[in-house]
């Protein structure tokens, strides 16, 4: 029975890691992708405008 108790933690961690990767892959794209891309684009544009505005003074 010692071998079972030695194998359970790695098997559980492997299963949780696999579930995490599957969740990450499934959440990429989809209907929220355009909204997420728009938020990132707006943040980048705001950062560039701030940087350009600060450099002129």
Gaussian input, Z-matrix of N, CA and C with variables (Angstrom, degrees):
# hf/3-21g

backbone

0 1
 N
 C     1     B1
 C     2     B2     1     A1
 N     3     B3     2     A2     1     D1
 C     4     B4     3     A3     2     D2
 C     5     B5     4     A4     3     D3
 N     6     B6     5     A5     4     D4
 C     7     B7     6     A6     5     D5
 C     8     B8     7     A7     6     D6
 N     9     B9     8     A8     7     D7
 C    10    B10     9     A9     8     D8
 C    11    B11    10    A10     9     D9
 N    12    B12    11    A11    10    D10
 C    13    B13    12    A12    11    D11
 C    14    B14    13    A13    12    D12
 N    15    B15    14    A14    13    D13
 C    16    B16    15    A15    14    D14
 C    17    B17    16    A16    15    D15
 N    18    B18    17    A17    16    D16
 C    19    B19    18    A18    17    D17
 C    20    B20    19    A19    18    D18
 N    21    B21    20    A20    19    D19
 C    22    B22    21    A21    20    D20
 C    23    B23    22    A22    21    D21
 N    24    B24    23    A23    22    D22
 C    25    B25    24    A24    23    D23
 C    26    B26    25    A25    24    D24
 N    27    B27    26    A26    25    D25
 C    28    B28    27    A27    26    D26
 C    29    B29    28    A28    27    D27
 N    30    B30    29    A29    28    D28
 C    31    B31    30    A30    29    D29
 C    32    B32    31    A31    30    D30
 N    33    B33    32    A32    31    D31
 C    34    B34    33    A33    32    D32
 C    35    B35    34    A34    33    D33
 N    36    B36    35    A35    34    D34
 C    37    B37    36    A36    35    D35
 C    38    B38    37    A37    36    D36
 N    39    B39    38    A38    37    D37
 C    40    B40    39    A39    38    D38
 C    41    B41    40    A40    39    D39
 N    42    B42    41    A41    40    D40
 C    43    B43    42    A42    41    D41
 C    44    B44    43    A43    42    D42
 N    45    B45    44    A44    43    D43
 C    46    B46    45    A45    44    D44
 C    47    B47    46    A46    45    D45
 N    48    B48    47    A47    46    D46
 C    49    B49    48    A48    47    D47
 C    50    B50    49    A49    48    D48
 N    51    B51    50    A50    49    D49
 C    52    B52    51    A51    50    D50
 C    53    B53    52    A52    51    D51
 N    54    B54    53    A53    52    D52
 C    55    B55    54    A54    53    D53
 C    56    B56    55    A55    54    D54
 N    57    B57    56    A56    55    D55
 C    58    B58    57    A57    56    D56
 C    59    B59    58    A58    57    D57
 N    60    B60    59    A59    58    D58
 C    61    B61    60    A60    59    D59
 C    62    B62    61    A61    60    D60
 N    63    B63    62    A62    61    D61
 C    64    B64    63    A63    62    D62
 C    65    B65    64    A64    63    D63
 N    66    B66    65    A65    64    D64
 C    67    B67    66    A66    65    D65
 C    68    B68    67    A67    66    D66
 N    69    B69    68    A68    67    D67
 C    70    B70    69    A69    68    D68
 C    71    B71    70    A70    69    D69
 N    72    B72    71    A71    70    D70
 C    73    B73    72    A72    71    D71
 C    74    B74    73    A73    72    D72
 N    75    B75    74    A74    73    D73
 C    76    B76    75    A75    74    D74
 C    77    B77    76    A76    75    D75
 N    78    B78    77    A77    76    D76
 C    79    B79    78    A78    77    D77
 C    80    B80    79    A79    78    D78
 N    81    B81    80    A80    79    D79
 C    82    B82    81    A81    80    D80
 C    83    B83    82    A82    81    D81
 N    84    B84    83    A83    82    D82
 C    85    B85    84    A84    83    D83
 C    86    B86    85    A85    84    D84
 N    87    B87    86    A86    85    D85
 C    88    B88    87    A87    86    D86
 C    89    B89    88    A88    87    D87
 N    90    B90    89    A89    88    D88
 C    91    B91    90    A90    89    D89
 C    92    B92    91    A91    90    D90
 N    93    B93    92    A92    91    D91
 C    94    B94    93    A93    92    D92
 C    95    B95    94    A94    93    D93
 N    96    B96    95    A95    94    D94
 C    97    B97    96    A96    95    D95
 C    98    B98    97    A97    96    D96
 N    99    B99    98    A98    97    D97
 C   100   B100    99    A99    98    D98
 C   101   B101   100   A100    99    D99
 N   102   B102   101   A101   100   D100
 C   103   B103   102   A102   101   D101
 C   104   B104   103   A103   102   D102
 N   105   B105   104   A104   103   D103
 C   106   B106   105   A105   104   D104
 C   107   B107   106   A106   105   D105
 N   108   B108   107   A107   106   D106
 C   109   B109   108   A108   107   D107
 C   110   B110   109   A109   108   D108
 N   111   B111   110   A110   109   D109
 C   112   B112   111   A111   110   D110
 C   113   B113   112   A112   111   D111
 N   114   B114   113   A113   112   D112
 C   115   B115   114   A114   113   D113
 C   116   B116   115   A115   114   D114
 N   117   B117   116   A116   115   D115
 C   118   B118   117   A117   116   D116
 C   119   B119   118   A118   117   D117
 N   120   B120   119   A119   118   D118
 C   121   B121   120   A120   119   D119
 C   122   B122   121   A121   120   D120
 N   123   B123   122   A122   121   D121
 C   124   B124   123   A123   122   D122
 C   125   B125   124   A124   123   D123
 N   126   B126   125   A125   124   D124
 C   127   B127   126   A126   125   D125
 C   128   B128   127   A127   126   D126
 N   129   B129   128   A128   127   D127
 C   130   B130   129   A129   128   D128
 C   131   B131   130   A130   129   D129
 N   132   B132   131   A131   130   D130
 C   133   B133   132   A132   131   D131
 C   134   B134   133   A133   132   D132
 N   135   B135   134   A134   133   D133
 C   136   B136   135   A135   134   D134
 C   137   B137   136   A136   135   D135
 N   138   B138   137   A137   136   D136
 C   139   B139   138   A138   137   D137
 C   140   B140   139   A139   138   D138
 N   141   B141   140   A140   139   D139
 C   142   B142   141   A141   140   D140
 C   143   B143   142   A142   141   D141
 N   144   B144   143   A143   142   D142
 C   145   B145   144   A144   143   D143
 C   146   B146   145   A145   144   D144
 N   147   B147   146   A146   145   D145
 C   148   B148   147   A147   146   D146
 C   149   B149   148   A148   147   D147
 N   150   B150   149   A149   148   D148
 C   151   B151   150   A150   149   D149
 C   152   B152   151   A151   150   D150
 N   153   B153   152   A152   151   D151
 C   154   B154   153   A153   152   D152
 C   155   B155   154   A154   153   D153
 N   156   B156   155   A155   154   D154
 C   157   B157   156   A156   155   D155
 C   158   B158   157   A157   156   D156
 N   159   B159   158   A158   157   D157
 C   160   B160   159   A159   158   D158
 C   161   B161   160   A160   159   D159
 N   162   B162   161   A161   160   D160
 C   163   B163   162   A162   161   D161
 C   164   B164   163   A163   162   D162
 N   165   B165   164   A164   163   D163
 C   166   B166   165   A165   164   D164
 C   167   B167   166   A166   165   D165
 N   168   B168   167   A167   166   D166
 C   169   B169   168   A168   167   D167
 C   170   B170   169   A169   168   D168

   B1=1.4541
   B2=1.5209
   B3=1.3283
   B4=1.4618
   B5=1.5241
   B6=1.3299
   B7=1.4652
   B8=1.5262
   B9=1.3184
   B10=1.4693
   B11=1.5224
   B12=1.3201
   B13=1.4704
   B14=1.5243
   B15=1.3246
   B16=1.4649
   B17=1.5260
   B18=1.3238
   B19=1.4636
   B20=1.5289
   B21=1.3184
   B22=1.4659
   B23=1.5349
   B24=1.3398
   B25=1.4739
   B26=1.5403
   B27=1.3431
   B28=1.4615
   B29=1.5303
   B30=1.3179
   B31=1.4638
   B32=1.5279
   B33=1.3185
   B34=1.4672
   B35=1.5266
   B36=1.3241
   B37=1.4615
   B38=1.5288
   B39=1.3187
   B40=1.4603
   B41=1.5271
   B42=1.3191
   B43=1.4664
   B44=1.5230
   B45=1.3336
   B46=1.4632
   B47=1.5322
   B48=1.3168
   B49=1.4623
   B50=1.5245
   B51=1.3114
   B52=1.4635
   B53=1.5244
   B54=1.3305
   B55=1.4637
   B56=1.5325
   B57=1.3221
   B58=1.4621
   B59=1.5278
   B60=1.3215
   B61=1.4669
   B62=1.5240
   B63=1.3228
   B64=1.4694
   B65=1.5309
   B66=1.3289
   B67=1.4681
   B68=1.5224
   B69=1.3230
   B70=1.4638
   B71=1.5243
   B72=1.3133
   B73=1.4659
   B74=1.5249
   B75=1.3212
   B76=1.4683
   B77=1.5232
   B78=1.3258
   B79=1.4642
   B80=1.5248
   B81=1.3107
   B82=1.4605
   B83=1.5183
   B84=1.3194
   B85=1.4636
   B86=1.5077
   B87=1.2965
   B88=1.4500
   B89=1.5165
   B90=1.3122
   B91=1.4669
   B92=1.5221
   B93=1.3366
   B94=1.4617
   B95=1.5216
   B96=1.3338
   B97=1.4664
   B98=1.5234
   B99=1.3134
   B100=1.4679
   B101=1.5218
   B102=1.3122
   B103=1.4686
   B104=1.5284
   B105=1.3401
   B106=1.4571
   B107=1.5220
   B108=1.3342
   B109=1.4620
   B110=1.5266
   B111=1.3176
   B112=1.4612
   B113=1.5262
   B114=1.3176
   B115=1.4673
   B116=1.5213
   B117=1.3165
   B118=1.4630
   B119=1.5221
   B120=1.3244
   B121=1.4633
   B122=1.5297
   B123=1.3209
   B124=1.4636
   B125=1.5180
   B126=1.3147
   B127=1.4641
   B128=1.5221
   B129=1.3245
   B130=1.4641
   B131=1.5217
   B132=1.3290
   B133=1.4668
   B134=1.5237
   B135=1.3257
   B136=1.4651
   B137=1.5297
   B138=1.3257
   B139=1.4680
   B140=1.5234
   B141=1.3269
   B142=1.4632
   B143=1.5236
   B144=1.3270
   B145=1.4635
   B146=1.5258
   B147=1.3010
   B148=1.4704
   B149=1.5099
   B150=1.3176
   B151=1.4696
   B152=1.5368
   B153=1.3183
   B154=1.4622
   B155=1.5250
   B156=1.3128
   B157=1.4586
   B158=1.5201
   B159=1.3003
   B160=1.4560
   B161=1.5193
   B162=1.3061
   B163=1.4625
   B164=1.5076
   B165=1.3454
   B166=1.4536
   B167=1.5215
   B168=1.3232
   B169=1.4677
   B170=1.4747
   A1=112.18
   A2=117.71
   A3=119.67
   A4=111.20
   A5=116.43
   A6=118.42
   A7=111.27
   A8=118.01
   A9=120.79
   A10=109.84
   A11=116.92
   A12=119.64
   A13=111.18
   A14=118.43
   A15=121.44
   A16=111.19
   A17=117.96
   A18=121.17
   A19=113.75
   A20=118.35
   A21=120.86
   A22=112.27
   A23=120.66
   A24=118.96
   A25=113.89
   A26=120.73
   A27=118.74
   A28=113.20
   A29=117.21
   A30=120.37
   A31=110.19
   A32=116.91
   A33=120.82
   A34=109.78
   A35=117.59
   A36=120.62
   A37=111.02
   A38=117.61
   A39=121.01
   A40=110.64
   A41=116.96
   A42=120.61
   A43=110.70
   A44=117.56
   A45=120.71
   A46=111.26
   A47=117.19
   A48=120.69
   A49=110.46
   A50=117.05
   A51=120.84
   A52=110.75
   A53=116.76
   A54=120.24
   A55=110.67
   A56=117.31
   A57=120.96
   A58=111.23
   A59=117.18
   A60=121.08
   A61=110.43
   A62=117.46
   A63=120.93
   A64=109.81
   A65=117.15
   A66=120.91
   A67=110.92
   A68=117.36
   A69=121.05
   A70=110.47
   A71=116.80
   A72=120.41
   A73=110.65
   A74=117.32
   A75=120.32
   A76=112.19
   A77=117.56
   A78=119.97
   A79=112.17
   A80=118.55
   A81=121.48
   A82=108.80
   A83=115.39
   A84=118.91
   A85=110.98
   A86=116.51
   A87=120.95
   A88=112.12
   A89=116.54
   A90=120.39
   A91=114.15
   A92=117.89
   A93=119.94
   A94=113.15
   A95=117.66
   A96=120.39
   A97=111.51
   A98=118.69
   A99=121.48
   A100=110.51
   A101=116.71
   A102=120.13
   A103=110.48
   A104=117.11
   A105=120.70
   A106=110.43
   A107=117.35
   A108=120.51
   A109=110.96
   A110=117.47
   A111=120.71
   A112=110.69
   A113=117.32
   A114=120.46
   A115=110.22
   A116=117.16
   A117=120.87
   A118=110.39
   A119=117.40
   A120=120.73
   A121=111.42
   A122=117.57
   A123=120.87
   A124=110.98
   A125=117.56
   A126=121.18
   A127=110.64
   A128=117.00
   A129=120.65
   A130=110.34
   A131=117.25
   A132=120.53
   A133=110.53
   A134=117.26
   A135=120.82
   A136=110.29
   A137=117.33
   A138=120.86
   A139=110.94
   A140=117.39
   A141=120.21
   A142=111.30
   A143=117.28
   A144=120.71
   A145=110.53
   A146=116.59
   A147=120.79
   A148=110.90
   A149=116.30
   A150=120.83
   A151=109.32
   A152=118.50
   A153=121.48
   A154=110.39
   A155=117.10
   A156=121.27
   A157=111.69
   A158=118.28
   A159=122.15
   A160=112.92
   A161=117.56
   A162=120.94
   A163=113.73
   A164=119.23
   A165=122.50
   A166=111.59
   A167=118.33
   A168=120.85
   A169=112.27
   D1=-18.33
   D2=179.18
   D3=-62.94
   D4=-35.22
   D5=-179.88
   D6=-66.58
   D7=-31.89
   D8=178.15
   D9=-67.44
   D10=-46.12
   D11=-179.93
   D12=-67.88
   D13=-25.00
   D14=177.19
   D15=-78.02
   D16=-28.70
   D17=-177.10
   D18=-89.99
   D19=-21.70
   D20=-175.10
   D21=-62.00
   D22=-50.64
   D23=-178.28
   D24=-58.60
   D25=-46.08
   D26=178.37
   D27=-64.23
   D28=-35.80
   D29=179.29
   D30=-67.61
   D31=-41.97
   D32=178.58
   D33=-64.44
   D34=-44.32
   D35=179.31
   D36=-63.71
   D37=-39.75
   D38=178.44
   D39=-63.97
   D40=-41.13
   D41=179.38
   D42=-65.75
   D43=-43.22
   D44=178.85
   D45=-65.91
   D46=-40.00
   D47=178.13
   D48=-63.94
   D49=-42.22
   D50=178.05
   D51=-62.71
   D52=-42.39
   D53=178.13
   D54=-63.61
   D55=-38.97
   D56=177.81
   D57=-62.69
   D58=-45.96
   D59=179.90
   D60=-63.66
   D61=-42.50
   D62=179.32
   D63=-62.12
   D64=-42.01
   D65=179.16
   D66=-63.87
   D67=-42.90
   D68=179.18
   D69=-62.76
   D70=-45.34
   D71=-178.39
   D72=-65.19
   D73=-41.41
   D74=-179.18
   D75=-68.70
   D76=-28.90
   D77=-177.52
   D78=-82.22
   D79=-7.77
   D80=177.37
   D81=-77.59
   D82=135.86
   D83=179.72
   D84=76.43
   D85=-149.08
   D86=179.11
   D87=78.68
   D88=-166.52
   D89=-175.13
   D90=-67.37
   D91=-23.46
   D92=-178.55
   D93=-88.16
   D94=-4.96
   D95=-176.05
   D96=-60.77
   D97=-44.21
   D98=-178.83
   D99=-63.63
   D100=-40.83
   D101=179.89
   D102=-66.20
   D103=-42.88
   D104=179.21
   D105=-65.11
   D106=-42.12
   D107=178.79
   D108=-63.61
   D109=-38.19
   D110=179.50
   D111=-65.61
   D112=-39.00
   D113=178.39
   D114=-64.90
   D115=-43.50
   D116=179.30
   D117=-64.91
   D118=-44.30
   D119=179.05
   D120=-61.37
   D121=-41.35
   D122=179.23
   D123=-65.88
   D124=-38.47
   D125=178.99
   D126=-66.43
   D127=-42.41
   D128=178.62
   D129=-65.18
   D130=-43.17
   D131=179.56
   D132=-62.91
   D133=-40.45
   D134=179.17
   D135=-65.03
   D136=-41.35
   D137=179.30
   D138=-65.35
   D139=-40.82
   D140=178.93
   D141=-67.35
   D142=-39.28
   D143=178.90
   D144=-65.18
   D145=-39.98
   D146=177.83
   D147=-65.09
   D148=-42.59
   D149=-178.99
   D150=-66.19
   D151=-43.13
   D152=-178.74
   D153=-70.18
   D154=-38.72
   D155=179.21
   D156=-66.62
   D157=-36.65
   D158=179.32
   D159=-74.26
   D160=-27.32
   D161=-179.20
   D162=-75.88
   D163=-20.91
   D164=-177.29
   D165=-79.41
   D166=-23.99
   D167=-176.54
   D168=-78.10

